[in-house]
Amino acid sequence: MTKKPPFRKLRGYAFDPSLSLKVDTALINNITYKIPWEENLEPGPKGEYLEVIDYDPTVKKWYAPVNLNDLYIAAQDGLDPSGSNPQFHQQMVYAVAMTTIKNFESALGRPVLWSPRIVKAPPRANSGRGKKKDTEEETQDVRQTYHYVHTLRIYPHAIRDANAYYSPQKKALLFGYFSARPADITLQMPDNLTFSCLSHDIIAHETTHAILDGLYRKFTENTNPDVLAFHEAFSDIVALFQHFTFPDVLKNQIAATRGDLASQNLLGKLAQEFGIAMGSYGALRDAIGDFNPVTRQWKPKEPNGDEYRKVMEPHARGAILVSAIFDAFLTIYKVRVADLLRIATNGTGILPQGELQSDLVNRLAAEASKTAGHVLRMCIRALDFCPPVDINFGDFLRAIITADADLVADDNRDYRIAFIDAFRRRGIYPTGIKNLSVESLTHSEPKTEGMDEQIRILTTFLREYRDKITYIKKREEIFNTNRKFIAGDYSSADKTYGLHRRLSVKFGNSTAFETLTGLIFGNDYGKHGVGESHAYGVTGPSFQVHSLHYASRVGPDGNQTNQVIVTLMQTAFVKLEKDKKGKLQVSGTDSKNGFALTGGCTLIFDLDTLRLKYAISKPLLDVDELKKKGPRQLNLGRALQVSKYTREKGHTVSAYQAYFGLTKLSGIGEPFAFLHTH
């Protein structure tokens, strides 16, 4: 029996087609992607994760799907790179998207799942007056059902426009193409057809949007200036650091920069052809520098610590985070290669004139690739350590430090300090910490005094979940198992209670657990005064177990951690009014005139010891009041912050609805199409 190959090799562009037309970059731009072999890959390609559908609505034409199992195509590592062959376009989007997916899976320690399709359903027949009431988890399950999305669809020629975006509604990536309009005709031919589906950076960027949406659906809700900027920045970070997985490109740029990756180079640039075709003088975005159209010179970015307070446009604000991450990478890289440079220069640190020796180039490239891989995995792992709502850049820094400290005990190369320093130089400081140290930034293990009953319920649930989930490998079965453990299994004879009921009902009146998470528990809100005295300023806020994940990760020392990540969310419509002294206070609930305040908490459990390791919260409640055993009230500070941003600054969901003409039932519609419109 013939053994199947471990990888499928597919040719493509390292950057985009334009670099294959330049003498100095043509040899390094055509590369071969190595992606895991899919046994049942159908023409399209259509596989386990992706389905490429090539219909061009502008010319009303279907393009024949590429069959990557064809012997002639497989024998030559896929089709030749071509700007005019639609089947190569299909091959290119598949190769890059699969590369991005596998990078995420390696860091997360679990398969990637796409955001589910949520369908609203009518109440069950047994609910209503005179009949048995639905339980809380049944009500959640009835109001919206979650359907598994098997494949993310990719449309290489979806729009005739200078745009490309991920559609949360369609569960698809839509790529556009357009005629170039360069500001300088020496950079590109005017009216040259530019295909966004041929840019590695754009494909990786959009795929990352889809993966992020599968992890945190609320990261598209524009509740503070960092939320949408984070989505854009993180997608750029993934695209950027994937450049370092291309050996020939990396060696070429190491040689060209003489090992100084802080100088102008291809590795720090994103979507060069797209940027020039749009009328820029360089890449769409550059992590380490800017091109001055007046002087026609490139200059490195120098943070002044003031950008974070002043820059609000999502892409420009996201660029601050990208530059911080790349700055941390450069710091770590310089430390890792310092001994090599000392050896090569006899201790002077000054390289001689001329080309670098090939052995030195190879060693520098190896260190750069290893460092970039470490940094990318640190950033991806950090996603599991973020609050599920209202994220900001400070939250992400704490997540990076905590996730790395959790997996890597000995930070002997000071990776964490490099990240902290890079964020500090840009004026990005997390809230709620006493000083900017690794110890302060690392989330501590929560105290569980007064929660014996609640912890017992959770550990019982975790044992049941562990016994089931650790043996499941198929993505659809993982999704269905997670949903059953969240909502309960009502098809079984014993009517298994899910995590939603165990938390919302059995945790009622637990002030200690409310203090831990910042959320309200128990479905009898009247016991807390809610709906009567408005002690929370809200009547019956919705409660949801947002996600449930099992992660098995292996650290650099071979140590393995098995964890369960649970994210909880609660939304209330809040109304703010001034009191007699003119100070804004939560006055109650008003779904018409109020605004949505969402709280969330990420709980991370060690699956081997069944211990709660972290509780990372964006509280709905005023936790300080709860600690003092004072009245249960909504978090006024967060309410003021969200209200000020969404109301006074006009950054509301209705901006998207106005642009796309959506109804309220459509939610936020297509936020990335709106963001990516040029």
N, C-alpha and C positions, 0 to 999 in steps of 0.2 A: 504493500500500500504506500502510495506516494505521500510524503509528509508535506503539509501545507507550509508555505513560507511564513515567517513571522511578520514580515513587512511587505507592503505594497509600495513600490517606488514610482513616483509620478513627477515628471518635470514641470517646472514652473519658474516664476520670477521671484528673486529674493526681495525686490522692491516693487518695480513696475516696468512696463515696456520701454519707457524712455531711456533707461540706463543701458539697455541692450543695443542702443543706437549710438553710444558714445565709445570711442576707442579705449579710454582708460577704465571703463566699467563693464564693457560688454562681456568679458570673460568671467566675471564674478557674479553677474546678475542672473544668468541662467543656472539654476540649481536643481537638485533632485530631492524632493520631499520623501521622507520615509515615514509612512503611517501604518498603524496596525492592520493586518490583513483581515478583511471582512469576507467570510466564506460565502455569504448569500447576497453579495452586492449585485443589485439589479441595474440595468441601463438607466441613466439619469445624470449622475449616479444616485441610487437610492439604497441606503443601508440602514443600520441600526439607529443612527443618530440623525442623519440628514437625508433630505429628498430634494434634489435639484429639479426644478420645473422651468423649462426655458421657453416662455411665451413672451413675445414682444408686442404689447398692445398698441404701440404707436404705428406699427406696420401690419398689425393683425396677422402675425406669423408665428407658427410653432417651429422650433429648431429641433432636428433629430437628436435624441439623447445619446450621449457617449456611452459605449459599453466598454468599461475598463477591464472586463474579462476576455475581451477579444484577444486572440493569441498574438496577432501582429502588434496590437497596442501594448499589451503586457510585455512583449519581448523587447520593446524599445523604451521601457520605463515611461509609458504614456505617450501622449501626442506631443509633437514639437511645439514649443512656445510660439504662439501666433496671436497677433492682435486682431486678425480678421476671421478666425475660425471659431464659431460659436461653441463647438464641442470642446475646444481647448479651454474656453472660458468656463465651461461646466467643470472640467477637470481641475482648473485652478481654484475655484471657490471651494470645491470639495477637499482638496489637499490642504489648503490653509485652515479651513474651518476644523477639520479633523485634527490637525496639529495643535490648534488652540484648545480643543476639547481635551486632548490627552495631557496637555500641560496642566490643565485644571484638575483633572482626575488624579494625577500623580501627587499634586500638592494637597488636595482636599482629602484624599484617602477614601474616595467613594465614587461611584458613577455619577455623571452629570445627568440631571433631570430637567426637562424644560418646564417652564411655568405652566400650570394646568389650565385647561379651558374651564372657566367657571360659568355655570348655567343656573339661572334662577328658576325655582320651581314653586308651584302652589303649595299651600299647607296640606298636610296629610288629612285624610278623612276623619281620623279620630280626634282631631284638634278642634277646639271651639267650645261654645257654651253647651253645657249639659253632657259633654263627653270628656273622656280622659285627656288631660292636657299632655302635650308633648313635653318630654324632658328637655333639659337645656341643650344636650348634645344632639338630640333629635331635631330640635328647632333649628340649630345651626346647620344640620345636614339637609333639612328640608328647604331652608331658605336659599341655599346655594350648594349645588352639587359640583364636585371636582372631577373632571374628566382627564384621563391620562393623555398626554400629547406624546406620541411615539417619535415623530420626526420633526425637526425644525425644517421648514421649507425654505429653499433658496431660489430666488428669481434673478438670474444674472442680468437680464435686460428688461427690468420691470417698468422703468420710467425714462422718458427722454428729458433729463434734467441733470444739473450738476448737484446730485444728491445721492445718498445711500442711507438706509436706516433699517433698524429693527422694528418690526410691528408687533407690539404686545397683543393686539387683537387678532391678527392673522397668524401669530406664531411663525413669523417668516422674516427673512432678510430680503430686502428689495434694493437692488443696485441700479443706478442710473448711468446713462452715457450722454455725452454732449459734445458740441464742437468747441475746440479750444479757442480762447481769446487772450493770448499771452500779452503781457505789457511790453515784452521785448521779443521781437521775432527772431533774435539770435538764440533764444532759449528754446523755442518750440515753433513748429510750423502752425500758422493760423488755420483755423477750421479743421485741424486734425481731430479725428474722433477719439475722445478720451473715455475709456471704460473704467468705471470704478471697480468692477468685478475683476480687474487684472492687477489691482494694487494689493500686495500682501498686507499693508498696514490697514487699509480700509476693511478688508475681509476680516482680519483678526479683531479689529475694533468693533465691528457690528456683531460678530459672534460672541464677544465678551459681553456686550449689552444683553444678549439673549440669555447667557449663562447667569449673569447677575440677576436678571429678572426672575429666573428660576429659583434663585436663593432668597431674594428679598423683593417681593412685589411692591412694597411700600417705598422703595428707593426711587420711585418715579413721582412721588408726591412732594411738591416744591414747598417744603415747610421752613427752610432756611437757605441762605445763599449757597451752602456747600452741597446740598443734596444732589441736584442735577449736575453740578460741577464735579462731584465725586464720580458719578456714572461715566462722564466724559473722560476724566483723568484716568480712572482705573482701566478703561478700555484702551487708552493710549499707552499706559504702562505695559500692558500685556503685549501689544503690538511692538513696542519699542524693544523690550528685552528678548523677544523672539528673534530679533536680528542677530543676537549673539549665539544662536544655535546653528548658524550657517558658517562652517569652518573656513571656506575659501574667502568669503566676504570679510570675516573677522581678521584673518591674517593679512589681507590686502590693506585694510584700514589701520591695523597696527603698524604695518610698514610705512604707510603713507603719513601717519601722524607721529612716527618714531616713538610709539608707545604712549603718547599723550592723548588720551581719549577725551580730555577736556577741551581740546582744540576742535576746529571745524572738521566734521567727518560725517559719513553717510549713516552711521549707526544711531546717531542722535536725532535724525530727521524722520518725519512722518509724511507720507503721501506727497512725494516731491512732484511727480507729474501732474497730479490733481491740483496742487497749489499753483504751479506755473500756468496751467490751463485756465485757472480761475482769474488770472491777471496779477498774481503775486510774482515776486522776483525769486522765490525759493519755495521750500517745502510748505505744506499746509500748516505744519507746526514743527518747531525745533525745540528740543528739550534743553539745549545748552547754549543757544545763541540766537541772534536775530540778524536779518539782513537789512541794512540801511539803504533804501532806494535812492537817496540823495547822493551819498558818498559811494554807493555801490560796493560797500564793504561789509563783511560779516564780522560781528563782534560778540564775544561771550556775554551771557547774562550774568549780571552781578546783583544779587538780592540786596535790597535796602531795608527790608523788614517792614515796609509800609504797604506793600502790594496787597497783602491779605486783608487789610482794613478798607482798602479803596476799590479794588477791582471786583466787580459783581457779575459781569457777563459770564455765563457758565463755562464756555471754552477757555476764555482768558483766565478765569479763576481756577479752572482745572489745571491749566498749565503751571500754576504755582505749585500744586501738589506733585505734578510730574517732575518738575525741576528739583523739588526736594528729594524725591526718591532717586533720581538720577545722580544728584549730588552725593547722596549716601553711598550709592554704588561706586562713584569715582573715588571717594575717600577710602572705601574698603579695598578697591582695586590697587590703589597706590600703596597701601600697607602691604598687600600680598606680593607686590612685585619689587618692593624696595630692596630686598636682598639680591634679586636678579640684576638690578641696575647697579648695585654696588660691585658685584662680581664683574659685570661687563665693563665697568669704568675704572677698575682698580681702586675703588673707594671714593672717587671724586664725585660720583653722581652725575657727571656731565658726559653725555654720549658724544663720541667723535663724529666729525662730519661724514657724510656719505650714507649709503644704505645700511640698515641694520643687518647683522648676520642672520641667516635663515633660522639657525637654532634658537637665537634669542627671540625672533619673531614668533616662532612656534611656542616657546615657553610663555611669552607674554600673552599670546592668544589663548592658551590653555587656562591661564589664571583669569583672564577676562571672562571667558566662557563659564568657568566654574563660579566666579563671583556673581555674574548675571543670573545664573540658574538659582543660586542661593537667594538672591534678592527677590526674584520673581516668585519663588515658592514661599518666602516669608510674607509677601504681600497677599498672595492667594490664600494661604492658611489663615491670615488675619481676618478674612471675611467671616469665619465662624465665630469670631470673638467680638463682633460688632453688635450694637443694639439694632433691633429690627426696624426701627423707625427713626426719622429725623437725624440722620447721621451727619457728623461734621468732621473736618480734617483732624481735629484733636482726638475724637473718638477713634479714628483710624490709626493714629500714632499709638495710642494705648493698646489697640488690638494687635498691632505688629509686635510691640514689645512683649505683651502677655503671651501671645501664641508662640513666639520664639522661645521665651523663657520656659514655657510649658513643655516644649519638645527637646530643647537643647540646653542642658544644664550648665555647660561650661562655654561661655562666650569669650573664648581665649583670643579672638581677633577684634573684639569690641565692635561687632556689627551693630549692637543696639545703641551704643553711644554715637555711632556715625549717623543713625537715623535721627536720634534726638537732636544732635547738633544741626543737621540739615533743616529740620523743622524750626528750630529756634532761630536760625539765621533769617527765616522768612516770617517771623513773628507769629507762628502758629503754636498756641499754647492750649493744652486741654484744660477744661474747667474741673474744679473739685479736687485739685491736688495741691500739696503744700510746697513742693519743689520739683524741679525738672531733673529727676534722677530715675534710674532704671527701677529702683525699688518703689518709688512713688507712682510711676506710670504703670507698673504691673498690677493688674487687678488681683486682690487678695482673696483667699478662700473665705466665703461668707460664714458668719456665725449662725448657728441653727438652734440656739437656745429658745425654748418655748415652742418648737415646731416638731416635737417628737412624733405626734400623730401624722402630721403632714409628710414628714420625711419617710415614715413607715409606709404610707400609701404610695409614695413615689418609688421607693426601693422595690416594693412589690410589683409595681408596674414595670420597672426597668428589668427585673428578672424575667418577666413574661416576654417583654420585648426582645431582650438579649437571646433568649432561647429560640426565638423565631427568626430574627433578622440576620444573625451571624451566618446562617447557612444559605441565604438567598443571594444569587448573583445576577439574575435577570432584572433589567431596569423596570419593566412594567410590574413585575411581582414586588419589587422594592416599593414602588409608588403605591400599589394597592394595599400592601401590608402597612405602610405608614398611615394611609388614610383610615384603615380599620382600627389601628391603635389610637388614632386621634379621636375619631367619632364613635367608635364602638362597633361591634359586629351584631346586628339585629337579625341576621339570618340564622344564627346558631340558636340552639335550644335554651342555652343558659343566658342569652342576651348579654354578652360581654360588655361591660362598661369601658368606654374609651377614656383617654386622658382628659378630654374636654369636660366630661361629667365629673371625673374624680377631682378636678381642680375647681370647677365653678360651683359645684354643689357641696362636696365633702370638705372643701376648704373654707366654707363660710364662717364668718366671725373670727378668722385667724388674723389678728392684728400683726403678729410676728411675720407671717408670710406676706402680708400686704406691705409691711415695712421693707422686706427683702426685695420684692419685685416692683413696688410702687403702683400696683394694680389692685382693683377691687375684686374680692372673691365672694362667692355665694350668690345664688340667684334670688334670694329673698332680700332685695335691697331695702325694704322698709325697716328691717331690723337695724340698719345703719342710719336710718333717718332719711335715706334717699327717696325723693318723691314726696316727702312730707315737709321736713324742715330744710331740705336742700343742703344738708351738711356737706355734700360733695359739690354742690352747685350743678348737679346733673341727675336726671332720672334714668335709672337702669341702663348704664352704658353697655354697649355690646362687648362681648368677650369672645376671643378666638384663639385657639391654638394654631398659630400661623404655619409652623413647620416642625417636622421631626426628622432628624438625620442621624445615621450611624456613620462614624468615621473611624478608620483604622489607619494610623499614620506611622511611618518609620523614620526615626531621626538619623542624623549623619553617623552616630555611633552605633547604629543598629538597634537602638531601643525602640520599642513599639508602644504606642498609646492607643487605646480603644475608648472612644467617647460617644456619648449621645448628646446631641445639641437640640434643645427644645426652645422654640421662640413663641412668645405669647404677646398678644396685642389686645388693646381695648380702646375704643373710640367713643367720645362724648361730644355732643354739640354744646358749646359753651358760650355764654353771654357775659360780656364785661360791661359794668356800669360804674360811674364814679360815686363814691360815698359822700357824706356831708362835708368831708374835708377835701374833696376833690381828688381822692386817690382811687385808682381803678381797682375794682374787686370783682370776683366771680359772683354774679347776681343770680345765676340760675341757668336753665337750659332753654334753648330756643332754636329748633331745627331750621327755621326760616331766616332769622336775623343773626343767629349765632354762627360760630365757625367750628370746624371739626378739630378737636384736640385729641391726638392719638398717643397713647403710651405703649411702651413695649419693653420686654425683658428677654434676654437670652440666658438660658440656664444650660450649663455645661456639666455633665456628669461623667465621672470615671466609670466605665462599664465593668472594669475588673473588680473594683472595690465598692461600686454602687454609691460613691461619695459625691456630693455636690461640690464641685471645684470652683465654679464661678457663677455669679449672678450679675449680668451687665445690663443695667436698666436705664431707660428714659421714662421716668416715673410720671404716671397720670396723677398720682396723689402727692401731697406734701409730706414727704418722708420724715422731715425733721419734726413736724407736728406729731406724726405717728410714734416716733421714738420717744417723745415726751408724754405719750399717751394722751395727747390733746385731741381736739376734734378732727375727724376725717374730712379733709378738704382737698380740693383739686390743687395741683401745683400752679400757683399764681405766676411764678417766674417763667415757667415754660409757656403758660397761657399768654402772658404779655409778649413774650418773644415771638411766638407763632402768629399771634394776632397782629403785631406791628408789621411783620414781614408780609403776611398774606393780604392784609387789608390796606395798610398805609402805602406800601410799596407797589401794590397791584400785582404781586406775584401769586395769582390765584389759579386754580384749575380752570376757571372760566376763560383764562387767556387762551388755552388750548381749544376749549369748546367754541369760543368765538371764531378762532382761526379755521376750525374744521366744521363748524356748524353742528356740533354734537349735542345730543340730549343728555340729561343728567344720568339716565340709565347707561349711557355709553362710557361713563367714567371719564378718565383723562384722555381716552382716544389714542392718538398717535403722538406721544410726546417727543419721540426721537426724530420723526419726520419734521416736526416743528423746530426742534433744536438744530437739525442739520441743514435746514434751508439756508442757502447762500444767496 
